[in-house]
Amino acid sequence: MDNEPEALLAARLIERAAGAPGGVIHLARSPSRAARLAEAARALGEGVEVIHLPAWDCLPYDRVSPSAAVMGERMAALHRMATAPGQRLLVTSVEAAGQRLPEPARAAPLVLRRGETLDAEGMADALRRLGYGSDDDLVDSPGEFGPRGEVLDVFPAREEAAPYRLEVQDGRIAAIRRYDPVTQRSEAESEEVVLPPASEVVALAGEDLPERIPGLEHALAALTPRLVSVFDLWPETEIVAEPEFEEARDRRAAEVADAFRLRIAVGAEEGAPEIVEPARLTLDAAAWKAALKGRRLIHAEAPEEVERPAFLEEDEPEEAFLDLVEQRSAAGCRVALAGAGVRANTLFRLMRRRRGQAPVEVPGWLAFRALPPGIVAWLRAPLTEGFGTEGTVVVAAAEVLPARAPGRERLQRAAFGEATLRPGDAVVHIEHGLASLRGIEAVEAPPRRTAPRFPPPNTCGWSSRTARPASSPPRKSTGSGATARRRKPLPSTPRMAIPGPSAGRRSARRSRRPRARWPRRRRHAMRARRPS
């Protein structure tokens, strides 16, 4: 199932969730796959509430806590699971579904609106109870806040969130502005800001505020009166599990058991949180059996996809796409262009020009499926890949007109190539060991000419301002001996600056030697000696 179209599976899940009264829970084989499926389902699922529950981005019984962004996403998903009505779909992984959660009452977010009263001390206490940490310096990471007189900076604990700056005047919130965490400059105003809990250890009003120490969340069962699972929150839902579900569940149980034994063998350090048994924090075999008992368990098979041409391999991808639209629509298939932005608008105009009429615009997958056969539509869903089935063809705009990647994606490609690394993945740092990838930021590097690189001494035995080895034919001498002195081998350790990787693009351009700056008196004297 490695090469199966995930967008097609997401469309099938949307169809099933639309017809299930209690909703659908999909158990993916890995956390990264669950994130991709949830993203595709959100793009296709107009009218269906799509919820993604991520897994912790740390090892079981680790000495560090999960990141505030991941715990904020989990608590936000918990709140939506308890409050979302109607058609709903939960996309999660075996690791995330097997991790117990606090009660939904502890997942309520804190909403701040412009014009409301704000008490500085009370707000700081409320944020600390939600797991936010105060920073006296810059607030540039999720789960931080910093009061500075009449200004309060706060960074919501979410993956793709931006920090906000609240200006307080006369005890009321006068303005809420989003700002750049790198430059600290305000960008846009907002009417409200939603702050989900930054930790799964939340202290309600009247409860003692725990000390925020590293690894505190691993003792969640000892610090929270009652824990629940996703199956307790949605007791009447269908469960769609991928074929690797049982294998992933057994592997996760073995990892948790090994980590618990190792943690017991090492022992708890002074001031460390309590070490709780695995069954109190995660679902064991008996808990999984009880959770699945009496439910409809559906094993998701790989959808059968109709082969589609690789447009980018064609000489004219746009023409190949338009030919496919005409052929499939004439055969009675529903054909949809999926995408939004410049590329989708360009293909939309080409389709309208070729067919003489504009495609039908639809908001989501369910509306597209309701169209009669032979209809050509524009599905405003930001998909990165399309799919094809019997009677339906969906082509993503990125498959026909690849555009320049946005800033963050371009940085990731520059650093990792085509590797599928995402923020939150486990990586090995060259100095700090096992870590979690938080993201990539652009930094200003010095120009190549001001940052030369030097080869080892044993790789060069000469140095010359004219870049000519001593064995090359001599130039015409002027009698001053300067050329010979410049080409004389150096007795000490030689150094020769070599260009950086980007110098290949400048190889055709000849470097210019700076003009000599003669003293003012000498220039005047030379001008005076010139014959008239």
RASUL-V40114 format. One record per helix or strand of 2 or more residues. SS is the DSSP state (@ for helix, = for strand). FROM is the first residue (numbers start at 1). TO is the last residue. If there is no record, write none. Layout:
# RASUL-V40114
ss=[SS | SS]
from=[FROM | FROM]
to=[TO | TO]
This chain:
# RASUL-V40114
ss=[@ | = | @ | = | @ | = | @ | = | @ | = | @ | = | = | = | = | = | = | = | @ | = | @ | = | @ | @ | @ | = | @ | @ | = | @ | = | @ | = | = | = | @ | @ | = | = | @ | = | @ | @ | = | @ | @]
from=[6 | 24 | 31 | 49 | 68 | 88 | 94 | 101 | 104 | 110 | 120 | 133 | 144 | 151 | 163 | 172 | 186 | 192 | 216 | 227 | 230 | 238 | 245 | 278 | 285 | 297 | 311 | 317 | 334 | 342 | 360 | 365 | 376 | 387 | 392 | 397 | 407 | 426 | 433 | 448 | 453 | 457 | 482 | 497 | 501 | 520]
to=[18 | 28 | 44 | 53 | 83 | 93 | 97 | 102 | 107 | 113 | 129 | 134 | 148 | 155 | 169 | 179 | 190 | 195 | 223 | 228 | 233 | 242 | 266 | 281 | 292 | 300 | 313 | 330 | 338 | 355 | 362 | 369 | 379 | 389 | 396 | 399 | 416 | 429 | 436 | 450 | 454 | 459 | 486 | 498 | 506 | 529]
